[in-house]
Amino acid sequence: MHLAAFASCFVAAAALAGAAGAAPPQLPGDWRHIAEAQERLAIADHAAVEDLLARIPPGSEAARDADILRGQLDAALAPRLELETRALADTQPLDRWSQSAGLSFWPNASLQLRLRALGLWYPSAPGATAETRGRATPAHAVGGLVGLLFRPARADLDVSATGLGRVWADGSAQVSGSGEIEGRWLSPLRLRASARRDELLDTHAAIREHAFVAAAGGALAVTDWSGWSGELRGEGRWYSDGNDGVLACGWAVAPVLRGALGLKAGWGAAWADTSRSRWSLATRTYSPYFTPLGLRRHGPIVVAALSLGKLRFDASGDVAVQASELDPTALAWGVTSRVDSAHVDLRAGASLDLGGARVGATYHHNQNLHYHVHDAAIRLELPL
C-alpha cells in the first residue's frame, strides 16, 4: 500500500457549503416551504425538497418559485454518464492504466445508485521468473462496481456502500467493497464510521499474490465552518497475510483569502505503524505492500481554489517539516534505529461546466523516502 493512502488525512477539499448562520425570520404561508426547500437543496437533501414542494398548491403565490426549484431538483436527480481514464506511474517501478464507464441515477429522491464497468492494465507487468516462483504478474483485469447512497429526508445522515468485483488475466476473481455512515446531527461537526476491503494494486508482488487489506475506522470532521475545516481520524488495518497496522492523523485549515480566489492554510500531523515489516533486503523495496514503521510527521497544508465563471481550478499541498520512521534495513538485521523521512503531497485539478456536462482533469504527486508517485486522470460527465 502506498504512503499516498495516508495523504488523505492532510488534504482538505476546497470550499463546499457554508456554515449555517442565524435562523431566518418566519415567513408567511407557502413561502416558509420555499425557504426551507432552498436550504435543503443547498445540502442535497433531495427527499426533503421533494416533500416541501409537494405541499405548495398550483394556485399558491409561491407556485412560480416552486416551479423554479422543481427544475433545479430535476437537474440534480437527472441520470449521468461518467467516463474516466487514469494513468499512474511510480518508481518502484510500476505503471498502471485504468478506465471506467458508468451511470449514476436516483430511483427516488433519497437513493442514488452507481453502476460502472472497470478495466485495469499493467503494461510493464513482468512474466514468470525463478524469483517469482514461476508466476507471472497478471497484466490486466476487468470488473464492475455497484454503489449506493441513501440520504433520508431531514435525517442529516448519509449511508453509502460499494461492491466491486474483478476478474484477472490469470483467471482469479477478487471481490472488494466498502461501507460508510456519516451523521451531521451536531452541526458543524460530522461523525463518520467506515469499513472496507480493498485489493492492493500498487506493487507487482501484491497483484501477483492478490493481496488485500481490510480496514475500519472513524472520524470527527468540520467542513467549512466559517471557512474553517479539519478532521481527526483513526483506522485499523488487517492484511491478507496476517499482518496488521494502525493510522492516526489530524489536520485543520483556516481561511486566508475569500472570494473568486480562495486560500486556506493550516497544519497536519500523522502517525502510522505496522506490526511486521514487508521490506525486502534483496530488492530494497517494500513487497508485497508498503508497511509504515513508526512513521510520524507534521507540517503545513495549503488549499487554494480559483473560480472563473464556469471554469474552476483547485490545488492543495502538504509538506512534512519534520518526519521520521524506523529504518527498515536496520530492522531487518534486528537493529532498531530511526531515520529522517520525507513527505510531499501535491494535488491539482481543473473542471469546466458545459451547461450540464462537465469535463475535468486531476493530477496527484506523492513523494516519500522510498518512492515517488504520479497519478493523472481525465473525467467526463454527461447528463442523460
Secondary structure, DSSP 4 states (H G I P E B T S, - for coil): --GGGGGGGTPPPS--SPPP-SPPPP--TTHHHHHHHHHHHHTT-HHHHHHHHHTS-TTSTTHHHHHHHHHHHHHHHS-EEEEEEEEEEETTTEEEEEEEEEEEEEEETTEEEEEEEEEEE-TT-----TTTTT-PPP-EEEEEEEEEEE--TTS-EEEEEEEEEEEETTS-EEEEEEEEEEE-TTTTEEEEEEEEEEE--SSHHHHHHT-EEEEEEEEEEEEEETTEEEEEEEEEEEETTS-EEEEEEEEEEEEEE-SSEEEEEEEEEEEEEESS--EETTTTEESSS----SEEEEEEEEEEEEEETTEEEEEEEEE-SEEEEE-HHHHHTT---EEE--EEEEEEEEEEEETTEEEEEEEEEEEESS-EEEEEEEEEEEE-
